[in-house]
Amino acid sequence: MKTSLTEVCNQIKKGKYPEENIPKLFNYLANQYNTYARVNLVMHYETFYESYLEDHENWSEEAQDIVSKINRIIHDNLLLNNNAEKEKIIIEVDELRKEIMKRMNYLSIYLDIFQIYEYVFNRTEYRFKQDEIMIVENDDFARKILRYIFDTEDNVVINAKIMETIGQLPVRITKQRFFTILRESLQNYLGRERSTLNTFLYMLRTNAMLISEEGMKNDYPRLWEQKEALAGLKYNEISEEKFLEAEKVLRQAAAFLNIESSVYYSLQEIINEVYAILLISTYVGIAETDTPVSEETIHTILSEINTAFLSEDKAEPAKKLETKFEELEGIQENVVYTFIETDDVLNEVDKNYRKLTESLMIDPFLNVLLRTRKLLSDSLFIDLEEEAADSKVSESLIESEAEKIEEDMMALFASHDRMIARAVMANTLGNVPVFFKNRTEVMNYVRYSLEHCKDPYEKAACVEIINKLIIE
């Protein structure tokens, strides 16, 4: 990063000559954001095209329709620079982004639901295995688990292993104890921002199959039918024939979710970068950049991939792209360093210099920079409209939310097979913060789970899965 930029940042932090330094900062960041977005776009676009060649026949019609729209926008507005209706195109891109986020949200909810059923299936299949079920000595296996968990001094790793293991052990605690653990986990958010509690509650609800969006059934009717089919089974009484039929349904759903989620994840990367380029384009080029990248290089790569996408023969992009990509090496890393150095300064301007940016008539410029920064962040599905929450989590709010989630879970337990209820509890316990105070409590929980699991098939499945975790 140029020394002059360092000086600009330092002077803004000290409140020196902001009317001169803030426009300089904005102009520099516009170039940097544009460079980063363009380099990332060609990288992701090329990778996405390779995936398209390999597997697009299995993509949904809706996903392929969004691909076509993005390819058209890249062709018309990034390659041909057709900016006659730029504002309209930005609105279209924003709508495409929201559509992707909506569908990804549905897929995420479905994924959590089918993971619950996978947990149940893994423990049911042993009923139909011809091999003799291995007898496990509870204390020996409990000690093996403890050695695995505590074979390191790193508390982060230890906690991760505890959560991973708890999520696979037989659940034999009472519902009262289960809900006590949930309430205690909510206490971790006392005094923190409301948004952090909301995120945690959303995670709990998705893990427990408590979230169902209105559009899930209409947008993914096949997944909805598969979910309903699995929900109506009695797993303790299921025949081998019915089990194999249901297992096929689960595998089909899982395969589709894997493909569809991967497509929309990649599409979100591309749409964010296209969105950022269109937003920032008005302000690019006012200042010189110290991260030179040939526009001809970017244009060539983008054009070759776009042409390949739009062609009927689905050909591989030209070999010359290999050398073009070499020209981009190291650019992303340099720009990211600039982002880190200037991030706090941009926040400072947003918080303390709004009146000045309005008087200089660069307030729209600041808003574009803030929005572009979100689009280029690691949070692919960030809400661009969401404002920072100022409210703090109170004791009364925790109590209210705890009662709601307990009520909803009790209703779910009452309407579903007992094995599904246990799967929900296991999935939830495997995702809440570690609730043990010491090693003894961990040991006691592990031993209790094993001793009180009287279903030899469920125990055999748990032992096999945990052994795999230990080996890996």
Salt bridges, closest charged atoms under 4 A:
GLU57 OE1 - HIS56 ND1 3.99
ASP65 OD2 - LYS69 NZ 3.31
ASP76 OD1 - HIS75 ND1 2.85
GLU92 OE2 - ARG72 NH2 2.34
ASP94 OD2 - LYS98 NZ 3.10
ASP94 OD1 - ARG371 NH2 3.70
GLU99 OE1 - LYS102 NZ 3.34
GLU99 OE2 - ARG103 NE 2.90
ASP139 OD1 - ARG447 NE 2.84
ASP140 OD1 - ARG143 NH2 2.68
ASP151 OD1 - LYS161 NZ 2.70
GLU193 OE2 - LYS392 NZ 2.82
ASP219 OD2 - LYS102 NZ 3.02
GLU225 OE1 - ARG222 NH1 3.62
GLU228 OE2 - LYS227 NZ 2.46
GLU247 OE2 - ARG251 NH2 3.68
GLU269 OE2 - HIS44 NE2 3.67
GLU273 OE2 - HIS44 ND1 2.68
GLU295 OE1 - ARG38 NH1 3.79
GLU296 OE1 - LYS324 NZ 3.02
GLU304 OE2 - LYS320 NZ 3.27
GLU322 OE2 - LYS319 NZ 3.37
ASP343 OD1 - ARG373 NH1 2.74
ASP350 OD1 - ARG354 NH2 2.88
ASP363 OD1 - ARG354 NH1 2.67
GLU385 OE2 - ARG371 NH2 2.66
GLU399 OE1 - ARG183 NH1 2.99
GLU401 OE2 - ARG194 NH2 3.77
GLU406 OE1 - ARG183 NH2 3.36
ASP408 OD2 - ARG205 NH1 2.78
ASP455 OD2 - ARG127 NH2 3.02
GLU458 OE1 - ARG172 NH2 2.61
GLU458 OE1 - ARG422 NH1 3.80
GLU464 OE2 - LYS468 NZ 3.45
